Structure formats: C-alpha cells, structure tokens
Amino acid sequence: MRIAVVALGKIGLPLAVQFADAGHDVIGVDVNPAAVDLVNAGVEPFPGEAQLQEKLSELVPAGRLRATTNYAEAIPGADAVVLVVPLFVNDETWAPDFAWMDAATRSLAEHLTPGTLVSYETTLPVGTTRTRWKPMLEEGSGLVEGTDFHLVFSPERVLTGRVFADLKKYPKLIGGLSPEGAARATEFYNAVLTFDERADLPRPNGVWDLGSAEAAEMAKLAETTYRDVNIGLANQFAIFADQVGIDVYSVIDACNSQPYSHIHRPGIAVGGHCIPVYPRLYLSTDQDAEIVRTARTLNASMPERVVDQAASVLGDLTGLRAVVLGAAYRGGVKETAFSGVFPTVDALTSRGAHVLVHDPMYTDEELTRFGFTPYTLGEPTDLAIVQADHAEYTSLTASDLPGIRLLVDGRNCTSPESWVGTPRLVIGAGGAR
C-alpha cells in the first residue's frame, strides 16, 4: 500500500516507521521543515523512542519512508491516510482547540482522491469524526464519504518511549461511519500491525471493531479518564490520610491485594499529553460528568496543596531557596507537556521563594529556555520538592542538597533511610517523617 501519515510527532513518526517496516510505501507530512529534513536524513527528531533510530537508519535509505511539508506530494493516490495531529485544550475554558486539526483536515481534503481510507488517531470528543471531519472532508474534496472514500476513527493507545511494543500489545480499536469503512480499516490495520498473543483478553488480540466511530472515540476517552479519576481518588485518600496520620500507601497495597481493587498511587501532579487532557475532552460532550470534573480539579490542585504542606512545616517561604526536582512530567521521559513543574514553580514563587529547577534529562540551557533557573546538585538549598520520579532521585541524600531543611517527595520515590535526621514529607504518608 501507499500510506500517508499526517504529523510526524512522537506518535506519528513511529507509526509511519511501523507501516514502512511492515512492507509499505510511506510518506509523512509535517509542517516543521526541520523535522522533515531530519527524517529524510534518517535521523530521529526527538530522543527516547526505543528502536526508532535503528528503524529509520534502515527504512529511509531503502526508500520505504520519506517526509515532506507538501500535502500535494503525499495525499493524492494514497490507499490510506492516517492523521495524528495534536488537539489542544484551552486551559481556562477546557474547550477543545481544533485549530491545528482543522488546518490539517482542510489541507488533506484539498488533495484527497477517490478510494482512500482516512483514519484519525488523535483522541477526539465523542462525535467529532462524524460531525466535524466528515463534512469538512466532503466539502474540501468534493467527494462523498462512504462512496468515494471511507472515514474511520482509530485511537492511538501507545506510550511514548515504547510505541512499537505497545502497538503489538494492545488491541487496535476502530470505529467506522459505515460497515464498509470499518471493513476497510480492519483490513488496513491487519496489514500494518502484528499482535502479541494475550490469554487475558475476552477475545483474540488484534483489530477490534467497536461498531461506530462514536464508540471508538468514547473508548479512548474512557480508558484515560478512568486513570485520572482513579488518581484523583488516590489523592483524596492521601489528603485524608495526612490529616489523620495514616500511611495511605500501606492502605492502598492492602486494598489492591484482592482482585477487585485497583487503586492508583497519589502524587504531586498528573502530567503528559493524555491523562490531564482527555477528561476535559470528555467533559466537552458530557458536561454532567461531575465525577470526572471533580477528579480533574482535585488533581490539578495537588501542586498548590504540596507547597501548602511545605509551608506548614517551614512557615513563611519568603526568601527561601526552593528546588523543584524534575521538569519532566514523569520519570525517565524528556517531556514537559502539562508537567507539574509549572504550577509547582508558580506556587513557590507566589509565596516569595527563590525557585530553581533540576532535571537530569535537561541541560541548563534547556531549563533556561523554559524560564527556569537551573540548579546543580551540591548547591545549598532550604527546600526541595520531588516533582518527577527520575531514577536518579531514588538515591538522593541530604548531602546532595546542602543546608536542606525539608524534602517534600511528591512521588514517594526517595528512601526514608537516606533522610534520617532531615524532615521528609511524602504525600499521603501521614505527615513528615
């Protein structure tokens, strides 16, 4: 097949590589010329994706994968077009911002030719594929969906850093606007993916047709919103545990020792492109979902609550040197999307602290570009807050942070034995220890 992938980001480029590795002719489209040039040179534009560089080094010289900024070069004559363009959410209103996706869809429509399968993999509010993309594609192309081309929704379900493994591990969900479109999508994804055997699933691993685009859209939102609500519940338990002097982690471990409890871990922040965003997309079409709204609001409040806890131990933070350990949204990943570092820095700054940021995955220059003052381990500080559970932080001791008066471990990743004699506060551990 001839396949076009629109947007060569941290999901789109591995998808393009996967399709090419399966034996197909793939061309990627991206608005970033620098990224396009790197792909065409066989060089990964971003670090950290397992096997990506190895596969690019093989596929690009072999002529199986190339990239362009020109839709006219990529879309006409394609058997399938897969879109993974980012969808943003307004931080104030929580409304989806379709600007980039609208622009990509209009460019695609302008060059769409008969016989093409169009699959959206970007997570969407329920109903978007049918009510937004179908009319936009039909208007821009002059073609009729279901007759001249087929449109489906098939959400990505992978985690950056392990995309190729996750593509095999999890069923590929699809939802069409017609049975014919669903059949085309099933045929397509079976031709570009292979699946691990999994005895734990209710049916064989592979392409799962959910019966409609709306069902597939909801499935993606539901599986991610579940995680946000679960974390919100864990955070609620942690807040109460701190008030009454209970270690919530031992409670959670006890609960999860039987198969009907799957309580997640509390923490200072819920970051990344998915978990903080998709509940808001869900709320955009189900505004009565109060459980979802409450969990999202509680999780967003955690950085402020953690700084409040620090102030309850140290008192006035004005003039104190405070280090936020971890700019990334989670350990081991060089990504700051919706990272808790931003609200944590803001909360400390608003209390008059002199705030610095450390992250082993970022250079001082990179941290400075985020607007942070970089910190080097070994420099004096009064307060440190662990925001990302990088492996490097598990062995931290007070000697790494000379003069420290309080460590707030927002991820419960440091060792209490290493902090004997220095106050250490862990969310949900029942107070300083």
HELIX and SHEET records of a PDB file:
HELIX    1   1 GLY A   12  ASP A   21  1                                  10    
HELIX    2   2 PRO A   33  ASN A   40  1                                   8    
HELIX    3   3 LEU A   52  LEU A   59  1                                   8    
HELIX    4   4 TYR A   71  ALA A   74  1                                   4    
HELIX    5   5 ALA A   99  HIS A  111  1                                  13    
HELIX    6   6 THR A  128  THR A  128  1                                   1    
HELIX    7   7 THR A  129  TRP A  133  3                                   5    
HELIX    8   8 LYS A  134  SER A  141  1                                   8    
HELIX    9   9 VAL A  163  LYS A  169  1                                   7    
HELIX   10  10 PRO A  179  VAL A  192  1                                  14    
HELIX   11  11 ALA A  213  VAL A  244  1                                  32    
HELIX   12  12 VAL A  248  CYS A  255  1                                   8    
HELIX   13  13 TYR A  278  LEU A  283  1                                   6    
HELIX   14  14 GLU A  290  LEU A  314  1                                  25    
HELIX   15  15 VAL A  341  SER A  350  1                                  10    
HELIX   16  16 ASP A  364  ARG A  369  1                                   6    
HELIX   17  17 ALA A  391  SER A  395  5                                   5    
HELIX   18  18 ALA A  398  ASP A  400  5                                   3    
HELIX   19  19 PRO A  416  TRP A  419  5                                   4    
SHEET    1   A 8 LEU A  65  THR A  68  0                                        
SHEET    2   A 8 ASP A  25  VAL A  29  1                                        
SHEET    3   A 8 ARG A   2  VAL A   6  1                                        
SHEET    4   A 8 ALA A  80  LEU A  83  1                                        
SHEET    5   A 8 LEU A 117  TYR A 120  1                                        
SHEET    6   A 8 HIS A 150  PHE A 153  1                                        
SHEET    7   A 8 LYS A 172  GLY A 176 -1                                        
SHEET    8   A 8 VAL A 207  ASP A 209  1                                        
SHEET    1   B 2 PHE A  88  VAL A  89  0                                        
SHEET    2   B 2 PRO A  96  ASP A  97 -1                                        
SHEET    1   C 6 HIS A 354  HIS A 358  0                                        
SHEET    2   C 6 ARG A 321  LEU A 325  1                                        
SHEET    3   C 6 LEU A 383  VAL A 386  1                                        
SHEET    4   C 6 LEU A 406  ASP A 409  1                                        
SHEET    5   C 6 ARG A 424  VAL A 426  1                                        
SHEET    6   C 6 GLY A 431  ALA A 432 -1                                        
END                                                                             
